[in-house]
Amino acid sequence: MVKRPCSKLLRISCRDETGLVHKITGVLYRGGCNIVSNHEFVEPGTGAFFMRTGFEGGSELAELRREMVAALPAGASIDLTASGSRRIVAMVTREPHCLGELLLRAAHKDLPAKIVGVVGSRPDLQGLSESFGVPFYLASTTDCSHAEHEADVRRLLGEIAPDYVVLAKYMRILSPQFVADHAGRIINIHHSFLPAFTGARPYQQAYERGVKIIGATAHFVTSELDAGPIIAQDVQHVDHRFTARKMAAAGRDVEKMVLAKALRWVLEDRVFVSGNKTVVFD
């Protein structure tokens, strides 16, 4: 089914109670809004309610927000936004497949975002980035400590001011303070089907374990390594003929597609974080 575009978006998360959908849509109706898409979900066990509604026309967003606050349970999270493109910075090391996929999609307007910069811990992908007209920034790497490198990354991100940071095969561990400063705005692609095979060399780990399925996981970054809320995953079947190198080669296609899918969902505000899980209205 083709998704109809909308000019405004309402996202709500709160505790569930009787008549919530009626209250929410009633506010939109009284404000002269036309609903063009709607999804809602109540999480079993917690009773948490999530709703994503696309609409057109109607009152000013500030007035709609005031009415929503009055109608909904205390403490409800209410996001009312107008549609628009986001600013992304991709952080990379040397593998090109994920960055290339994102650059291609952004160039062909297949992502609701503009890649405003690529930050590299190595110079390897400068040519790829600049071939799409995207500035490449090399963070301090030569004879510098991890803290010095991260300080340079902080400086660059402060100057570029992206909405989201995408770790497109960025092979360095970010400090807890860096993650906290960008909480909920860093998306990583991990080359395994988490929670299996965290950390380094997951394809070698998978090979040694003799797995029959490999995969990739896109997730929000938290201070705990490879343990943030999962946004999207996919798998590919392998067998005894696959070496660790062949597994890695097969996994690259999965990685770039999973990252692109997850990023699209985030950019379209389809992802709600609930504890260490996500609710995704795809």
Phi, psi and omega per residue, in radians:
M1 nan 2.328 3.124
V2 -1.325 2.239 3.123
K3 -1.406 2.183 3.125
R4 -1.324 2.257 3.130
P5 -1.191 2.613 3.103
C6 -2.255 2.710 -3.094
S7 -1.591 -0.332 -3.131
K8 -2.383 2.711 -3.058
L9 -2.427 2.360 3.061
L10 -2.026 2.226 3.065
R11 -2.188 2.247 -3.099
I12 -2.297 2.395 2.913
S13 -2.381 2.339 -3.103
C14 -2.909 3.139 3.042
R15 -1.299 2.551 -3.099
D16 -1.322 2.572 3.011
E17 -2.748 2.864 -3.098
T18 -1.102 2.332 3.017
G19 1.456 0.239 -3.089
L20 -1.071 -0.840 -3.097
V21 -1.072 -0.691 3.115
H22 -1.088 -0.756 3.137
K23 -1.100 -0.772 -3.078
I24 -1.169 -0.860 -3.127
T25 -1.187 -0.482 3.089
G26 -1.143 -0.715 3.085
V27 -1.077 -0.761 3.136
L28 -1.135 -0.727 3.133
Y29 -1.089 -0.828 -3.124
R30 -1.145 -0.445 3.095
G31 -1.483 0.071 3.103
G32 1.330 0.436 -3.102
C33 -1.599 2.596 3.076
N34 -1.938 1.997 -3.119
I35 -1.340 2.243 -3.141
V36 -1.974 -0.267 3.049
S37 -2.749 2.627 -3.122
N38 -2.718 2.373 3.025
H39 -2.408 2.451 3.019
E40 -2.500 2.745 -3.080
F41 -2.720 2.406 3.022
V42 -1.970 2.145 -3.072
E43 -1.339 2.109 3.115
P44 -1.042 2.482 3.095
G45 1.581 -0.872 -3.102
T46 -1.614 -0.416 -3.080
G47 1.228 0.350 3.106
A48 -1.391 2.388 -3.090
F49 -1.911 2.353 3.124
F50 -2.273 2.434 -3.137
M51 -2.571 2.360 3.069
R52 -2.213 2.084 -3.049
T53 -2.272 2.139 3.029
G54 -1.645 2.380 -3.104
F55 -2.600 2.942 -3.141
E56 -2.237 2.701 2.991
G57 1.174 -2.853 3.042
G58 1.540 -2.870 -3.040
S59 -1.193 2.974 3.012
E60 -1.102 2.589 -3.089
L61 -1.059 -0.639 -3.130
A62 -1.102 -0.702 3.119
E63 -1.193 -0.741 3.091
L64 -1.062 -0.705 3.134
R65 -1.080 -0.772 3.130
R66 -1.026 -0.737 3.139
E67 -1.218 -0.640 3.101
M68 -1.119 -0.767 3.127
V69 -1.012 -0.727 -3.137
A70 -1.203 -0.536 -3.044
A71 -1.524 -0.433 -2.968
L72 -1.748 2.851 3.122
P73 -1.025 2.659 3.122
A74 -1.019 2.428 3.119
G75 1.480 0.062 3.139
A76 -1.094 2.454 3.036
S77 -1.581 2.134 -3.071
I78 -2.220 2.070 3.070
D79 -2.050 2.112 3.077
L80 -2.141 2.053 -3.058
T81 -2.389 2.707 2.963
A82 -1.612 2.592 -3.107
S83 -1.165 2.613 3.132
G84 3.089 2.823 -3.106
S85 -1.359 2.525 3.104
R86 -1.751 2.845 3.120
R87 -1.835 2.230 -3.080
I88 -2.110 2.448 2.876
V89 -2.002 2.259 3.047
A90 -1.708 2.351 3.069
M91 -1.934 2.315 -2.963
V92 -2.435 2.920 3.009
T93 -2.099 -1.389 -3.123
R94 -2.455 -0.301 -3.113
E95 -1.420 2.283 -2.975
P96 -1.634 -0.235 -2.876
H97 -1.169 -0.745 -3.129
C98 -1.238 -0.767 3.097
L99 -1.064 -0.788 -3.133
G100 -1.029 -0.720 3.128
E101 -1.107 -0.773 -3.122
L102 -1.182 -0.728 3.116
L103 -1.077 -0.747 -3.138
L104 -1.122 -0.793 -3.128
R105 -1.146 -0.727 3.126
A106 -1.137 -0.704 -3.129
A107 -1.111 -0.551 -3.121
H108 -1.746 0.345 3.061
K109 1.034 0.542 3.123
D110 -1.661 0.055 2.999
L111 -2.287 2.389 3.107
P112 -1.381 1.026 -3.061
A113 -2.792 2.835 3.002
K114 -2.078 2.234 3.054
I115 -1.420 1.892 -3.002
V116 -1.657 -0.071 3.102
G117 -3.131 2.690 3.019
V118 -2.136 2.177 3.115
V119 -1.846 2.134 -3.086
G120 -1.996 2.479 3.000
S121 -1.525 -0.121 3.015
R122 -2.457 2.833 -3.103
P123 -1.489 0.029 -2.950
D124 -0.976 -0.634 -2.991
L125 -1.792 0.282 3.126
Q126 -1.092 -0.782 -3.131
G127 -1.081 -0.732 3.121
L128 -1.087 -0.827 -3.128
S129 -1.052 -0.873 -3.057
E130 -1.242 -0.380 3.075
S131 -1.163 -0.345 3.059
F132 -1.748 0.155 3.131
G133 1.308 0.354 -3.123
V134 -1.804 2.227 -3.125
P135 -1.087 2.462 3.098
F136 -1.960 2.321 -3.138
Y137 -2.122 2.118 3.112
L138 -1.598 1.998 3.092
A139 -1.323 2.711 -3.090
S140 -0.905 2.183 -3.112
T141 -2.307 -0.522 -2.996
T142 -1.465 2.079 3.074
D143 0.918 0.683 3.105
C144 -2.173 2.720 3.122
S145 -1.370 2.941 3.081
H146 -1.062 -0.689 -3.139
A147 -1.099 -0.693 3.129
E148 -1.180 -0.706 3.090
H149 -1.070 -0.814 -3.104
E150 -1.162 -0.604 3.092
A151 -1.095 -0.653 3.114
D152 -1.204 -0.674 3.080
V153 -1.086 -0.760 3.099
R154 -0.998 -0.777 3.140
R155 -1.057 -0.795 -3.124
L156 -1.110 -0.781 -3.139
L157 -1.151 -0.607 3.086
G158 -1.103 -0.629 3.136
E159 -1.324 -0.644 -3.071
I160 -1.442 -0.601 3.107
A161 0.986 1.085 3.119
P162 -1.393 2.796 3.000
D163 -1.371 -0.650 3.141
Y164 -2.389 2.594 3.037
V165 -1.971 2.219 -3.109
V166 -1.985 2.105 3.094
L167 -1.517 1.633 -3.062
A168 -1.648 1.220 -3.057
K169 1.258 0.788 3.044
Y170 -1.527 1.969 -2.918
M171 -1.729 0.871 3.013
R172 -2.350 2.660 3.112
I173 -1.613 2.254 -3.134
L174 -1.495 2.548 -3.127
S175 -1.248 2.697 3.086
P176 -0.971 -0.636 -3.135
Q177 -1.196 -0.690 3.090
F178 -1.066 -0.799 -3.139
V179 -1.092 -0.754 3.140
A180 -1.091 -0.642 -3.137
D181 -1.198 -0.352 -3.139
H182 -2.166 0.595 -3.046
A183 -0.980 2.298 3.123
G184 1.333 0.064 -3.067
R185 -2.183 0.174 3.092
I186 -2.020 2.187 -3.130
I187 -2.047 2.299 -3.093
N188 -2.108 2.604 2.959
I189 -1.897 2.138 3.119
H190 -1.909 2.319 -3.032
H191 -1.491 0.977 2.903
S192 -2.889 2.930 3.122
F193 -1.542 1.561 -3.102
L194 -1.070 2.581 0.242
P195 -1.541 0.175 3.111
A196 -1.361 2.546 2.962
F197 0.993 1.045 3.046
T198 -1.368 2.943 3.056
G199 1.368 -2.676 -3.017
A200 -1.428 2.728 3.019
R201 0.905 0.904 -3.112
P202 -1.152 -0.547 3.139
Y203 -1.226 -0.614 3.042
Q204 -1.139 -0.712 3.077
Q205 -1.068 -0.758 -3.132
A206 -1.133 -0.715 3.122
Y207 -1.083 -0.797 -3.116
E208 -1.156 -0.475 3.118
R209 -1.478 -0.232 3.128
G210 1.258 0.655 -3.094
V211 -1.211 2.774 3.093
K212 -1.918 -0.044 3.098
I213 -2.409 2.303 2.960
I214 -2.012 2.833 -3.103
G215 -2.771 -3.021 3.111
A216 -2.497 2.664 -3.074
T217 -2.369 2.207 2.985
A218 -1.776 2.306 -3.064
H219 -2.607 2.773 2.982
F220 -1.255 2.543 -3.110
V221 -1.559 2.303 3.015
T222 -2.174 3.115 -3.103
S223 -1.211 -0.316 3.082
E224 -1.558 2.152 -3.012
L225 -1.001 2.183 3.039
D226 0.980 0.550 -3.068
A227 -2.208 0.177 -3.125
G228 -1.287 2.927 -3.129
P229 -0.951 2.255 -3.080
I230 -1.419 2.298 3.135
I231 -1.714 -0.822 -3.090
A232 -2.651 2.611 3.080
Q233 -2.526 2.746 2.992
D234 -2.723 2.889 -3.058
V235 -2.373 2.870 3.006
Q236 -2.450 2.419 -3.134
H237 -1.360 2.442 3.046
V238 -2.309 2.998 3.104
D239 -2.512 -2.910 -3.022
H240 -1.133 -0.270 -3.129
R241 -1.393 -0.197 -3.077
F242 -1.510 2.106 2.942
T243 -1.389 3.005 3.078
A244 -1.040 -0.660 3.133
R245 -1.141 -0.740 3.123
K246 -1.169 -0.637 3.083
M247 -1.079 -0.747 -3.141
A248 -1.112 -0.699 3.131
A249 -1.130 -0.763 3.115
A250 -1.155 -0.614 -3.097
G251 -1.211 -0.424 -3.093
R252 -1.090 -0.656 3.101
D253 -1.139 -0.694 3.120
V254 -1.136 -0.757 -3.092
E255 -1.019 -0.866 -3.045
K256 -1.187 -0.596 3.133
M257 -1.270 -0.698 3.128
V258 -1.137 -0.753 3.135
L259 -1.104 -0.777 3.141
A260 -1.094 -0.714 3.124
K261 -1.127 -0.834 -3.124
A262 -1.080 -0.733 -3.130
L263 -1.122 -0.712 3.102
R264 -1.050 -0.809 3.141
W265 -1.044 -0.741 3.139
V266 -1.145 -0.795 -3.109
L267 -1.130 -0.535 3.111
E268 -1.549 0.163 3.101
D269 1.002 0.713 3.113
R270 -1.669 -0.041 -3.007
V271 -1.965 2.189 3.011
F272 -1.962 2.358 3.061
V273 -1.629 2.243 3.117
S274 -2.232 1.692 -3.044
G275 1.156 -2.154 3.094
N276 -1.837 0.406 3.085
K277 -2.170 3.000 3.057
T278 -2.227 2.670 2.916
V279 -1.944 2.155 -3.062
V280 -2.119 2.048 3.039
F281 -1.616 1.558 -3.064
D282 -1.531 nan nan
